[in-house]
Amino acid sequence: MSTLSALLMLHLLALILMAGTTFIDFINYQMFWKLFNHQRKQADGILSASAKFPRLIGIGAGFLIITGVGMIALTHGVWAQQLWFRIKMIFVLLLIFNSIFYGNRLSARLRAIVRLDEPGLAQQLINLKGKLRTFHLLQLGFLLMIIFLSAYKFN
């Protein structure tokens, strides 16, 4: 197996790790919302389990970047000059910024609100529910576009 093929395989595995973990995180949050009012202890367990997902997504992102840089180096930057790659990089940046500046803050705020169990909890949670759903759908959409652009390389 060539080095380029090995890097591509690791790149795809990292992408699968990121996309799969993001999807499972989305499913977990949906389950959290269903259980929160009726089975609070189970909902709290789901929320604490979801707290570990950003680390897995970060590991996937790290491998994705390392293998991507390696493939660009092996192709002497040919891919980096192509239009599909430049558009893909825009979606990669959107994915990263959405996660750092939007998703992580929303998740931390949700955990803080649930932990404090303060008055007005229901209204604060309703506001966060929609924002977290939007965050996850954006992330999944960005990942879908990245996969599409990677599979159908056009000039």
C-alpha positions, 0 to 999 in steps of 0.5 A: 500500500502506498503512503498516499493510500494509507493517508487517505484511508486514515483520513476517511476513518477520521472523517467517519469518527467525526461524522459518526460521533456528531450524529450520535451526539445529536441523537443523545441530545434528542433523547435527553430532551425526551427524558428530561421532564419525566426521567431526570436521572436518566436524562442527566446520565445521557448528558454526562455521557455526551460530555465525552463526545467533543474529545472524540470529535477533536481526535478525529479532527486532529487526524483529519488535519494531519492526514490531509496535510500529509496528502497535500504534501505528497501530491505537491499541492496539486489538490490544494489548487483545485476548486473542489478543495478550496470549497471543501476548506471553507466548509472545514473552517465553518465546521471548526468555527461552529463547533468552537464558538457555538456548540461548545458554549451551548453545551457548557451552558446547558450543563450549567443550567441543568446542574444549578436547577434554577427558576425559569429552567424550562424557558432557558432549556427551550431556548437552548434546545432549538439552538443545539438542534440547529448546531447539530444540523449545521455540523451534519450538513457541513460534514455532508458537504465535505464528504460530497466534495471529497467524493466528487472532485471537480475542477 
